[in-house]
Amino acid sequence: MAERKSFLLRIDADLWAELEGWAQDDLRSVNGQVEYLLRQAVQKRKGSQTARNLESVQVPRGRRR
């Protein structure tokens, strides 16, 4: 697995609740959901070359704390 970078993110409580519900629907942790959404945004912005590179990296699903 690729090295992972940790960072602090301050987020509005209402947005957190939305992300939490969405993550539960997709059987992901909130962290996994945010990472998934960021990867989608990067793929959309960078195009197909980045999309091929990121497809090989799996986002954990179903992990709960």
C-alpha positions as CSV (number, residue, x, y, z in Angstrom):
1,M,0.0,0.0,0.0
2,A,1.2,3.5,-0.7
3,E,2.4,5.7,2.1
4,R,-0.5,7.7,3.7
5,K,-0.3,11.3,4.9
6,S,-2.3,12.4,7.9
7,F,-3.7,16.0,8.3
8,L,-6.3,17.8,10.4
9,L,-9.5,19.0,8.7
10,R,-12.0,21.4,10.3
11,I,-15.4,20.9,8.8
12,D,-18.9,22.3,9.3
13,A,-21.1,20.0,11.5
14,D,-23.9,19.8,8.9
15,L,-21.4,18.9,6.1
16,W,-19.9,16.2,8.5
17,A,-23.4,14.7,9.0
18,E,-24.0,14.6,5.3
19,L,-20.7,12.9,4.7
20,E,-21.3,10.5,7.5
21,G,-24.6,9.4,6.1
22,W,-23.2,9.1,2.6
23,A,-20.3,7.0,3.9
24,Q,-22.6,4.7,5.8
25,D,-24.7,4.2,2.6
26,D,-21.5,3.2,0.7
27,L,-20.1,1.1,3.6
28,R,-17.1,3.3,4.2
29,S,-15.7,5.3,7.1
30,V,-16.0,9.0,6.8
31,N,-12.3,9.2,6.1
32,G,-12.6,6.6,3.3
33,Q,-15.5,8.5,1.8
34,V,-13.6,11.8,1.8
35,E,-10.6,10.1,0.2
36,Y,-12.9,8.5,-2.4
37,L,-14.5,11.9,-3.2
38,L,-11.1,13.6,-3.5
39,R,-9.8,10.9,-5.8
40,Q,-12.9,11.4,-8.0
41,A,-12.3,15.1,-8.1
42,V,-8.6,14.6,-9.0
43,Q,-9.6,12.1,-11.8
44,K,-12.1,14.6,-13.2
45,R,-9.6,17.5,-13.1
46,K,-6.6,15.6,-14.4
47,G,-8.3,13.4,-17.0
48,S,-7.7,9.9,-18.1
49,Q,-4.0,9.6,-17.4
50,T,-4.5,10.2,-13.6
51,A,-7.6,8.1,-13.7
52,R,-5.6,5.0,-14.8
53,N,-3.0,5.7,-12.1
54,L,-5.5,6.0,-9.3
55,E,-7.6,3.0,-10.3
56,S,-4.8,0.8,-9.0
57,V,-5.2,2.3,-5.5
58,Q,-8.0,0.7,-3.4
59,V,-10.0,2.7,-0.9
60,P,-10.9,0.6,2.1
61,R,-14.5,-0.2,2.4
62,G,-16.5,-1.4,5.4
63,R,-13.9,-0.5,8.0
64,R,-15.4,1.0,11.1
65,R,-13.9,2.4,14.3
